[in-house]
Amino acid sequence: MRLFAAVLPPEDVTAELAPVVAALRKQPGADELRWTGLPGWHFTLAFYGEVEDDVVPELSERLARAARRTEPFPLAVRGGGQFGHGRALWAGAEGDIGALRLLADRAEAAARKAGAAMGEHRRYKPHLTVARSREAHDTGPYVEALDAFTGRTWTVDELCLVRSKLPKSGVPGEQPRYDTVGCWPLGHAG
């Protein structure tokens, strides 16, 4: 199954961002992007790709341990940016980014120790993807609008393992489906 570890913002946090993204979707050229639906908004910590079913229990145990070793921390959705010459448009993060990076490192290490095949390690850049494009796209106006956004701060208190199911129908605008496989509370090492 296709899996990743993530921090899932609370519904009231994504509800603050939703009208900003809705306004971006009305801008000229926005129909050339594939916009991520609100249920798909998350901060990916580590992308695992296809993971064999027999690896999931060990991965889950190691993620639970990583969560216990990480204290809850403050985070907010703030600003925006793009990757790959406009192939991905994202909202950023503000708060205890050091703790978020540590949790991402621990989520990646959990997969390696559990035997999940991982690609090369990249420096973690916290982001919540709001749109994608198969080709380079001028995202300047969108990034500028996202830069002005700051959501409320919340306390990250759990680490989640999420399964993504990519659309297969070929219907334009169809979104991937995300199912939470498990969540573990942060900071309960004692």
TORPA-4810 file (N, C-alpha, C, O; in nm, 3 decimals):
<nodes>
NODE_1_0.083_-0.118_0.000_0.000_0.000_0.000_0.088_0.124_0.000_0.200_0.121_0.049_M
NODE_2_0.037_0.233_-0.054_0.112_0.359_-0.067_0.093_0.440_0.061_-0.019_0.481_0.093_R
NODE_3_0.203_0.463_0.134_0.194_0.523_0.267_0.285_0.643_0.285_0.386_0.658_0.216_L
NODE_4_0.247_0.728_0.380_0.334_0.837_0.425_0.300_0.871_0.569_0.189_0.845_0.615_F
NODE_5_0.397_0.930_0.640_0.374_0.980_0.776_0.341_1.128_0.764_0.397_1.197_0.679_A
NODE_6_0.251_1.176_0.850_0.207_1.315_0.837_0.159_1.374_0.968_0.126_1.303_1.064_A
NODE_7_0.158_1.507_0.968_0.087_1.585_1.069_-0.040_1.635_1.001_-0.034_1.698_0.895_V
NODE_8_-0.153_1.607_1.061_-0.283_1.648_1.005_-0.333_1.770_1.081_-0.362_1.760_1.200_L
NODE_9_-0.344_1.885_1.015_-0.395_2.003_1.085_-0.541_1.983_1.125_-0.616_1.913_1.057_P
NODE_10_-0.583_2.045_1.236_-0.723_2.037_1.277_-0.815_2.101_1.173_-0.771_2.186_1.095_P
NODE_11_-0.941_2.060_1.171_-1.037_2.111_1.073_-1.051_2.262_1.077_-1.065_2.325_0.972_E
NODE_12_-1.048_2.323_1.196_-1.064_2.469_1.200_-0.943_2.540_1.139_-0.956_2.652_1.091_D
NODE_13_-0.828_2.477_1.140_-0.708_2.535_1.079_-0.720_2.528_0.926_-0.693_2.627_0.858_V
NODE_14_-0.760_2.413_0.874_-0.776_2.404_0.728_-0.893_2.490_0.681_-0.892_2.540_0.568_T
NODE_15_-0.993_2.508_0.766_-1.107_2.594_0.730_-1.064_2.739_0.714_-1.124_2.813_0.636_A
NODE_16_-0.961_2.781_0.787_-0.908_2.918_0.771_-0.840_2.934_0.635_-0.852_3.039_0.572_E
NODE_17_-0.770_2.831_0.591_-0.697_2.837_0.465_-0.789_2.820_0.344_-0.760_2.872_0.237_L
NODE_18_-0.898_2.749_0.361_-0.986_2.715_0.249_-1.033_2.835_0.167_-1.030_2.827_0.044_A
NODE_19_-1.078_2.948_0.227_-1.123_3.059_0.144_-1.009_3.125_0.065_-1.032_3.178_-0.044_P
NODE_20_-0.889_3.121_0.118_-0.774_3.176_0.046_-0.748_3.092_-0.079_-0.727_3.147_-0.188_V
NODE_21_-0.749_2.961_-0.064_-0.727_2.871_-0.178_-0.843_2.882_-0.277_-0.821_2.877_-0.398_V
NODE_22_-0.965_2.895_-0.227_-1.081_2.911_-0.316_-1.065_3.035_-0.403_-1.099_3.033_-0.521_A
NODE_23_-1.015_3.143_-0.346_-0.991_3.266_-0.423_-0.882_3.244_-0.528_-0.892_3.296_-0.639_A
NODE_24_-0.778_3.169_-0.493_-0.671_3.140_-0.589_-0.723_3.060_-0.707_-0.680_3.081_-0.820_L
NODE_25_-0.816_2.970_-0.681_-0.872_2.885_-0.786_-0.953_2.965_-0.888_-0.982_2.916_-0.997_R
NODE_26_-0.989_3.089_-0.852_-1.066_3.174_-0.944_-0.977_3.265_-1.027_-1.026_3.336_-1.116_K
NODE_27_-0.846_3.265_-1.000_-0.754_3.351_-1.075_-0.733_3.297_-1.216_-0.746_3.177_-1.240_Q
NODE_28_-0.699_3.386_-1.310_-0.672_3.342_-1.447_-0.561_3.236_-1.449_-0.458_3.251_-1.383_P
NODE_29_-0.582_3.131_-1.525_-0.483_3.024_-1.538_-0.491_2.918_-1.431_-0.421_2.817_-1.439_G
NODE_30_-0.575_2.938_-1.331_-0.584_2.842_-1.221_-0.636_2.706_-1.266_-0.607_2.604_-1.203_A
NODE_31_-0.712_2.703_-1.375_-0.766_2.575_-1.422_-0.657_2.486_-1.483_-0.683_2.370_-1.514_D
NODE_32_-0.535_2.539_-1.499_-0.424_2.459_-1.549_-0.356_2.380_-1.436_-0.271_2.295_-1.462_E
NODE_33_-0.394_2.408_-1.313_-0.339_2.338_-1.197_-0.438_2.233_-1.148_-0.559_2.247_-1.167_L
NODE_34_-0.385_2.128_-1.085_-0.470_2.028_-1.019_-0.471_2.065_-0.871_-0.372_2.046_-0.800_R
NODE_35_-0.582_2.115_-0.825_-0.593_2.165_-0.688_-0.621_2.050_-0.593_-0.704_1.963_-0.622_W
NODE_36_-0.553_2.050_-0.481_-0.570_1.947_-0.379_-0.695_1.978_-0.299_-0.714_2.091_-0.255_T
NODE_37_-0.779_1.879_-0.281_-0.900_1.898_-0.201_-0.867_1.910_-0.054_-0.767_1.856_-0.007_G
NODE_38_-0.950_1.980_0.018_-0.930_2.004_0.161_-0.904_1.876_0.240_-0.821_1.879_0.331_L
NODE_39_-0.970_1.764_0.211_-0.938_1.642_0.288_-0.794_1.593_0.267_-0.744_1.513_0.346_P
NODE_40_-0.727_1.641_0.163_-0.591_1.599_0.136_-0.484_1.690_0.191_-0.366_1.669_0.164_G
NODE_41_-0.522_1.791_0.268_-0.424_1.886_0.322_-0.357_1.828_0.446_-0.422_1.793_0.544_W
NODE_42_-0.226_1.819_0.439_-0.146_1.762_0.548_-0.002_1.808_0.532_0.039_1.853_0.425_H
NODE_43_0.074_1.795_0.637_0.218_1.817_0.632_0.284_1.680_0.628_0.291_1.611_0.730_F
NODE_44_0.331_1.640_0.510_0.399_1.512_0.498_0.530_1.519_0.575_0.607_1.614_0.561_T
NODE_45_0.555_1.419_0.657_0.681_1.408_0.731_0.779_1.319_0.656_0.897_1.353_0.645_L
NODE_46_0.731_1.207_0.606_0.814_1.113_0.531_0.724_1.038_0.434_0.622_0.982_0.475_A
NODE_47_0.762_1.036_0.308_0.686_0.961_0.207_0.751_0.826_0.191_0.871_0.816_0.163_F
NODE_48_0.673_0.719_0.207_0.725_0.584_0.201_0.701_0.515_0.068_0.772_0.419_0.034_Y
NODE_49_0.605_0.561_-0.008_0.571_0.494_-0.134_0.503_0.361_-0.105_0.433_0.347_-0.005_G
NODE_50_0.524_0.266_-0.193_0.461_0.135_-0.176_0.531_0.057_-0.066_0.652_0.033_-0.071_E
NODE_51_0.454_0.019_0.034_0.506_-0.055_0.149_0.434_-0.190_0.155_0.311_-0.196_0.148_V
NODE_52_0.511_-0.296_0.167_0.452_-0.430_0.176_0.369_-0.442_0.304_0.405_-0.387_0.408_E
NODE_53_0.258_-0.513_0.295_0.167_-0.528_0.409_0.237_-0.582_0.533_0.206_-0.542_0.645_D
NODE_54_0.333_-0.675_0.513_0.398_-0.735_0.630_0.495_-0.640_0.700_0.542_-0.670_0.810_D
NODE_55_0.526_-0.525_0.639_0.615_-0.426_0.700_0.535_-0.327_0.788_0.590_-0.265_0.878_V
NODE_56_0.405_-0.314_0.761_0.322_-0.212_0.827_0.319_-0.228_0.980_0.328_-0.126_1.048_V
NODE_57_0.306_-0.347_1.037_0.304_-0.357_1.183_0.433_-0.305_1.248_0.428_-0.233_1.348_P
NODE_58_0.549_-0.342_1.192_0.677_-0.295_1.246_0.690_-0.144_1.226_0.737_-0.074_1.316_E
NODE_59_0.650_-0.095_1.111_0.653_0.049_1.085_0.565_0.122_1.186_0.604_0.225_1.241_L
NODE_60_0.446_0.070_1.210_0.353_0.133_1.305_0.413_0.136_1.446_0.402_0.237_1.515_S
NODE_61_0.476_0.027_1.486_0.538_0.021_1.619_0.650_0.125_1.631_0.663_0.192_1.733_E
NODE_62_0.729_0.137_1.527_0.839_0.233_1.530_0.789_0.378_1.523_0.848_0.467_1.584_R
NODE_63_0.681_0.402_1.450_0.622_0.537_1.448_0.564_0.572_1.585_0.575_0.686_1.629_L
NODE_64_0.503_0.475_1.651_0.451_0.498_1.786_0.565_0.537_1.880_0.549_0.627_1.963_A
NODE_65_0.677_0.471_1.867_0.794_0.501_1.950_0.847_0.642_1.917_0.882_0.718_2.008_R
NODE_66_0.853_0.676_1.789_0.898_0.810_1.748_0.805_0.917_1.804_0.851_1.023_1.848_A
NODE_67_0.677_0.890_1.804_0.580_0.986_1.858_0.600_1.004_2.009_0.600_1.116_2.059_A
NODE_68_0.618_0.894_2.080_0.639_0.902_2.225_0.762_0.983_2.261_0.765_1.051_2.364_R
NODE_69_0.864_0.977_2.176_0.990_1.046_2.203_0.987_1.194_2.164_1.084_1.266_2.188_R
NODE_70_0.877_1.240_2.106_0.865_1.378_2.059_0.758_1.450_2.140_0.643_1.406_2.143_T
NODE_71_0.794_1.560_2.203_0.697_1.637_2.280_0.604_1.716_2.186_0.647_1.756_2.078_E
NODE_72_0.478_1.738_2.227_0.389_1.823_2.148_0.453_1.961_2.125_0.532_2.008_2.206_P
NODE_73_0.417_2.023_2.013_0.478_2.151_1.978_0.380_2.239_1.900_0.286_2.189_1.838_F
NODE_74_0.402_2.372_1.903_0.314_2.464_1.833_0.346_2.472_1.683_0.462_2.465_1.643_P
NODE_75_0.241_2.487_1.603_0.257_2.500_1.458_0.141_2.582_1.403_0.032_2.581_1.459_L
NODE_76_0.166_2.652_1.295_0.063_2.728_1.224_0.090_2.718_1.075_0.205_2.701_1.034_A
NODE_77_-0.014_2.728_0.994_0.003_2.738_0.850_0.038_2.883_0.822_-0.033_2.974_0.866_V
NODE_78_0.147_2.905_0.750_0.193_3.042_0.727_0.268_3.052_0.595_0.356_2.970_0.567_R
NODE_79_0.233_3.150_0.513_0.306_3.178_0.391_0.284_3.074_0.284_0.192_2.993_0.291_G
NODE_80_0.371_3.077_0.183_0.358_2.982_0.073_0.481_2.980_-0.013_0.574_3.058_0.007_G
NODE_81_0.481_2.892_-0.108_0.593_2.878_-0.199_0.562_2.779_-0.308_0.448_2.734_-0.323_G
NODE_82_0.665_2.743_-0.384_0.648_2.648_-0.493_0.773_2.564_-0.507_0.882_2.605_-0.469_Q
NODE_83_0.755_2.445_-0.562_0.865_2.356_-0.595_0.861_2.330_-0.745_0.755_2.337_-0.807_F
NODE_84_0.977_2.301_-0.802_0.983_2.254_-0.940_0.929_2.349_-1.043_0.854_2.307_-1.132_G
NODE_85_0.963_2.475_-1.035_0.917_2.575_-1.132_0.765_2.577_-1.145_0.710_2.581_-1.254_H
NODE_86_0.700_2.572_-1.031_0.554_2.581_-1.029_0.482_2.449_-1.044_0.361_2.447_-1.067_G
NODE_87_0.554_2.337_-1.030_0.487_2.207_-1.039_0.412_2.172_-0.910_0.322_2.088_-0.910_R
NODE_88_0.449_2.238_-0.801_0.377_2.220_-0.674_0.366_2.355_-0.605_0.466_2.424_-0.586_A
NODE_89_0.246_2.391_-0.568_0.217_2.514_-0.495_0.180_2.473_-0.353_0.100_2.382_-0.333_L
NODE_90_0.239_2.541_-0.254_0.216_2.497_-0.117_0.203_2.613_-0.020_0.248_2.725_-0.046_W
NODE_91_0.138_2.583_0.093_0.134_2.672_0.209_0.243_2.623_0.304_0.267_2.503_0.315_A
NODE_92_0.307_2.716_0.372_0.418_2.682_0.459_0.378_2.666_0.604_0.260_2.654_0.637_G
NODE_93_0.478_2.664_0.689_0.455_2.644_0.832_0.536_2.744_0.913_0.639_2.795_0.868_A
NODE_94_0.487_2.770_1.033_0.554_2.858_1.128_0.529_2.799_1.266_0.425_2.737_1.291_E
NODE_95_0.623_2.817_1.353_0.612_2.762_1.489_0.742_2.691_1.522_0.850_2.738_1.485_G
NODE_96_0.732_2.579_1.590_0.851_2.504_1.628_0.892_2.412_1.512_0.869_2.292_1.514_D
NODE_97_0.953_2.474_1.411_0.994_2.401_1.292_1.103_2.298_1.326_1.112_2.193_1.263_I
NODE_98_1.185_2.328_1.425_1.287_2.233_1.470_1.224_2.103_1.518_1.272_1.994_1.485_G
NODE_99_1.117_2.113_1.595_1.047_1.993_1.643_0.981_1.919_1.527_0.978_1.796_1.525_A
NODE_100_0.926_1.993_1.431_0.864_1.931_1.314_0.969_1.856_1.232_0.945_1.744_1.186_L
NODE_101_1.086_1.916_1.213_1.195_1.849_1.140_1.242_1.724_1.214_1.269_1.621_1.152_R
NODE_102_1.252_1.734_1.347_1.293_1.618_1.426_1.193_1.504_1.410_1.232_1.389_1.394_L
NODE_103_1.064_1.537_1.413_0.960_1.435_1.396_0.970_1.374_1.255_0.953_1.253_1.239_L
NODE_104_0.997_1.457_1.155_1.014_1.406_1.018_1.134_1.312_1.010_1.126_1.206_0.947_A
NODE_105_1.245_1.349_1.073_1.364_1.262_1.074_1.333_1.130_1.142_1.375_1.024_1.096_D
NODE_106_1.261_1.136_1.251_1.226_1.014_1.324_1.130_0.926_1.243_1.140_0.803_1.247_R
NODE_107_1.038_0.988_1.169_0.945_0.912_1.085_1.019_0.843_0.971_0.985_0.731_0.932_A
NODE_108_1.120_0.911_0.916_1.200_0.851_0.811_1.284_0.735_0.867_1.292_0.628_0.807_E
NODE_109_1.346_0.758_0.982_1.427_0.653_1.045_1.341_0.531_1.080_1.387_0.417_1.069_A
NODE_110_1.218_0.555_1.123_1.128_0.444_1.158_1.107_0.353_1.037_1.106_0.231_1.050_A
NODE_111_1.089_0.413_0.922_1.067_0.333_0.801_1.191_0.254_0.762_1.183_0.137_0.727_A
NODE_112_1.305_0.319_0.769_1.430_0.249_0.735_1.452_0.129_0.828_1.487_0.020_0.782_R
NODE_113_1.431_0.151_0.958_1.451_0.043_1.055_1.348_-0.069_1.040_1.375_-0.184_1.072_K
NODE_114_1.228_-0.033_0.992_1.123_-0.134_0.972_1.141_-0.211_0.842_1.073_-0.311_0.819_A
NODE_115_1.232_-0.164_0.756_1.258_-0.235_0.631_1.183_-0.180_0.511_1.178_-0.246_0.407_G
NODE_116_1.125_-0.063_0.523_1.058_-0.002_0.408_1.165_0.058_0.317_1.258_0.123_0.365_A
NODE_117_1.151_0.037_0.187_1.246_0.093_0.092_1.228_0.244_0.088_1.119_0.294_0.059_A
NODE_118_1.335_0.316_0.116_1.330_0.463_0.115_1.428_0.514_0.010_1.534_0.455_-0.011_M
NODE_119_1.391_0.621_-0.055_1.482_0.684_-0.149_1.589_0.760_-0.074_1.610_0.739_0.046_G
NODE_120_1.657_0.849_-0.145_1.762_0.927_-0.080_1.703_1.026_0.019_1.590_1.073_0.003_E
NODE_121_1.780_1.057_0.122_1.736_1.152_0.224_1.745_1.294_0.169_1.846_1.331_0.109_H
NODE_122_1.640_1.372_0.188_1.640_1.513_0.150_1.611_1.596_0.274_1.539_1.553_0.364_R
NODE_123_1.667_1.716_0.277_1.638_1.806_0.389_1.489_1.836_0.390_1.430_1.869_0.287_R
NODE_124_1.428_1.824_0.506_1.284_1.841_0.520_1.244_1.986_0.504_1.301_2.074_0.568_Y
NODE_125_1.147_2.012_0.419_1.090_2.145_0.397_0.941_2.134_0.428_0.865_2.080_0.347_K
NODE_126_0.896_2.185_0.545_0.755_2.171_0.581_0.664_2.245_0.484_0.684_2.363_0.456_P
NODE_127_0.565_2.173_0.433_0.470_2.233_0.339_0.342_2.151_0.332_0.340_2.031_0.359_H
NODE_128_0.237_2.220_0.295_0.105_2.161_0.276_0.068_2.190_0.131_0.041_2.305_0.096_L
NODE_129_0.068_2.089_0.045_0.046_2.109_-0.098_-0.099_2.146_-0.125_-0.191_2.078_-0.080_T
NODE_130_-0.118_2.257_-0.199_-0.254_2.300_-0.235_-0.283_2.281_-0.383_-0.399_2.275_-0.422_V
NODE_131_-0.178_2.270_-0.468_-0.200_2.247_-0.611_-0.075_2.187_-0.674_0.036_2.204_-0.623_A
NODE_132_-0.094_2.117_-0.786_0.015_2.057_-0.861_-0.007_2.083_-1.010_-0.116_2.117_-1.055_R
NODE_133_0.101_2.066_-1.085_0.094_2.076_-1.230_0.196_1.979_-1.288_0.303_1.959_-1.231_S
NODE_134_0.163_1.919_-1.400_0.257_1.828_-1.466_0.368_1.905_-1.536_0.475_1.851_-1.564_R
NODE_135_0.342_2.031_-1.565_0.439_2.114_-1.635_0.471_2.238_-1.554_0.397_2.273_-1.461_E
NODE_136_0.580_2.306_-1.588_0.616_2.431_-1.521_0.500_2.530_-1.534_0.436_2.538_-1.639_A
NODE_137_0.475_2.604_-1.429_0.362_2.697_-1.425_0.404_2.821_-1.347_0.474_2.810_-1.246_H
NODE_138_0.363_2.938_-1.392_0.393_3.061_-1.320_0.303_3.069_-1.197_0.184_3.101_-1.208_D
NODE_139_0.361_3.041_-1.082_0.283_3.043_-0.958_0.304_3.171_-0.878_0.254_3.183_-0.766_T
NODE_140_0.377_3.266_-0.935_0.407_3.391_-0.865_0.288_3.456_-0.798_0.295_3.486_-0.679_G
NODE_141_0.177_3.479_-0.871_0.061_3.543_-0.808_0.000_3.460_-0.694_-0.050_3.516_-0.597_P
NODE_142_0.005_3.329_-0.707_-0.049_3.242_-0.603_0.039_3.245_-0.478_-0.010_3.254_-0.365_Y
NODE_143_0.171_3.237_-0.500_0.266_3.242_-0.389_0.252_3.374_-0.315_0.254_3.377_-0.192_V
NODE_144_0.238_3.483_-0.389_0.221_3.615_-0.328_0.097_3.619_-0.239_0.102_3.674_-0.129_E
NODE_145_-0.012_3.562_-0.286_-0.136_3.560_-0.205_-0.118_3.472_-0.081_-0.163_3.509_0.028_A
NODE_146_-0.052_3.358_-0.095_-0.029_3.270_0.020_0.067_3.332_0.120_0.054_3.309_0.240_L
NODE_147_0.163_3.411_0.073_0.258_3.476_0.162_0.190_3.565_0.265_0.243_3.584_0.375_D
NODE_148_0.075_3.618_0.232_0.003_3.706_0.323_-0.079_3.629_0.427_-0.135_3.690_0.518_A
NODE_149_-0.085_3.497_0.414_-0.171_3.417_0.503_-0.096_3.370_0.626_0.016_3.320_0.617_F
NODE_150_-0.159_3.385_0.741_-0.113_3.323_0.866_-0.236_3.269_0.937_-0.328_3.343_0.970_T
NODE_151_-0.236_3.140_0.961_-0.346_3.077_1.034_-0.319_3.075_1.183_-0.213_3.117_1.229_G
NODE_152_-0.416_3.026_1.256_-0.400_3.019_1.402_-0.299_2.911_1.438_-0.281_2.813_1.365_R
NODE_153_-0.233_2.930_1.550_-0.138_2.831_1.600_-0.214_2.722_1.676_-0.304_2.752_1.755_T
NODE_154_-0.179_2.599_1.651_-0.235_2.487_1.726_-0.120_2.403_1.779_-0.005_2.423_1.740_W
NODE_155_-0.151_2.309_1.867_-0.050_2.220_1.922_-0.054_2.088_1.848_-0.155_2.018_1.850_T
NODE_156_0.056_2.054_1.782_0.068_1.924_1.717_0.084_1.822_1.829_0.178_1.829_1.908_V
NODE_157_-0.009_1.728_1.834_-0.005_1.632_1.945_-0.014_1.487_1.899_-0.031_1.396_1.980_D
NODE_158_-0.003_1.464_1.764_-0.001_1.327_1.717_0.069_1.315_1.582_0.078_1.410_1.505_E
NODE_159_0.119_1.197_1.558_0.184_1.158_1.434_0.093_1.054_1.369_0.047_0.962_1.436_L
NODE_160_0.067_1.070_1.239_-0.025_0.978_1.171_0.042_0.907_1.055_0.129_0.962_0.988_C
NODE_161_0.000_0.785_1.032_0.037_0.708_0.915_-0.084_0.709_0.823_-0.194_0.672_0.863_L
NODE_162_-0.062_0.753_0.697_-0.174_0.774_0.605_-0.151_0.692_0.478_-0.040_0.683_0.427_V
NODE_163_-0.259_0.633_0.430_-0.257_0.560_0.304_-0.318_0.649_0.197_-0.423_0.710_0.219_R
NODE_164_-0.253_0.657_0.081_-0.311_0.734_-0.029_-0.345_0.640_-0.143_-0.268_0.550_-0.178_S
NODE_165_-0.462_0.662_-0.199_-0.507_0.584_-0.314_-0.523_0.682_-0.430_-0.608_0.771_-0.427_K
NODE_166_-0.440_0.664_-0.530_-0.445_0.753_-0.645_-0.566_0.722_-0.732_-0.607_0.606_-0.742_L
NODE_167_-0.623_0.824_-0.796_-0.739_0.799_-0.883_-0.698_0.715_-1.004_-0.587_0.729_-1.056_P
NODE_168_-0.788_0.628_-1.046_-0.759_0.542_-1.160_-0.858_0.563_-1.275_-0.839_0.510_-1.384_K
NODE_169_-0.963_0.640_-1.249_-1.068_0.653_-1.349_-1.030_0.743_-1.465_-1.087_0.731_-1.574_S
NODE_170_-0.935_0.834_-1.444_-0.899_0.928_-1.549_-0.995_1.045_-1.561_-0.983_1.126_-1.653_G
NODE_171_-1.089_1.055_-1.469_-1.184_1.165_-1.470_-1.112_1.292_-1.427_-1.052_1.295_-1.320_V
NODE_172_-1.115_1.399_-1.510_-1.047_1.524_-1.472_-1.097_1.575_-1.337_-1.217_1.576_-1.309_P
NODE_173_-1.002_1.618_-1.255_-1.038_1.674_-1.125_-1.056_1.573_-1.014_-1.074_1.610_-0.898_G
NODE_174_-1.052_1.442_-1.048_-1.067_1.341_-0.944_-0.948_1.348_-0.849_-0.834_1.362_-0.893_E
NODE_175_-0.974_1.339_-0.720_-0.873_1.355_-0.617_-0.827_1.220_-0.562_-0.903_1.123_-0.562_Q
NODE_176_-0.702_1.214_-0.515_-0.661_1.094_-0.442_-0.745_1.081_-0.315_-0.801_1.179_-0.267_P
NODE_177_-0.754_0.961_-0.264_-0.825_0.938_-0.139_-0.723_0.907_-0.031_-0.628_0.832_-0.052_R
NODE_178_-0.744_0.967_0.086_-0.652_0.948_0.197_-0.725_0.881_0.313_-0.832_0.926_0.355_Y
NODE_179_-0.666_0.773_0.363_-0.722_0.701_0.477_-0.616_0.694_0.586_-0.502_0.655_0.561_D
NODE_180_-0.653_0.733_0.706_-0.560_0.726_0.818_-0.550_0.582_0.865_-0.650_0.520_0.902_T
NODE_181_-0.429_0.529_0.863_-0.403_0.391_0.905_-0.386_0.385_1.056_-0.430_0.290_1.120_V
NODE_182_-0.322_0.488_1.112_-0.301_0.494_1.257_-0.248_0.630_1.297_-0.185_0.699_1.218_G
NODE_183_-0.275_0.667_1.422_-0.222_0.791_1.480_-0.171_0.760_1.620_-0.229_0.679_1.692_C
NODE_184_-0.061_0.826_1.657_-0.001_0.801_1.786_0.023_0.934_1.856_0.073_1.028_1.794_W
NODE_185_-0.012_0.944_1.985_0.006_1.070_2.058_0.153_1.101_2.080_0.236_1.012_2.099_P
NODE_186_0.184_1.229_2.076_0.321_1.274_2.101_0.348_1.284_2.251_0.257_1.314_2.329_L
NODE_187_0.472_1.259_2.289_0.519_1.291_2.422_0.477_1.203_2.537_0.471_1.250_2.651_G
NODE_188_0.448_1.080_2.511_0.408_0.990_2.619_0.514_0.883_2.641_0.482_0.764_2.645_H
NODE_189_0.640_0.927_2.653_0.751_0.832_2.664_0.759_0.767_2.802_0.820_0.661_2.816_A
NODE_190_0.701_0.827_2.902_0.715_0.777_3.037_0.627_0.667_3.070_0.630_0.616_3.181_G
</nodes>
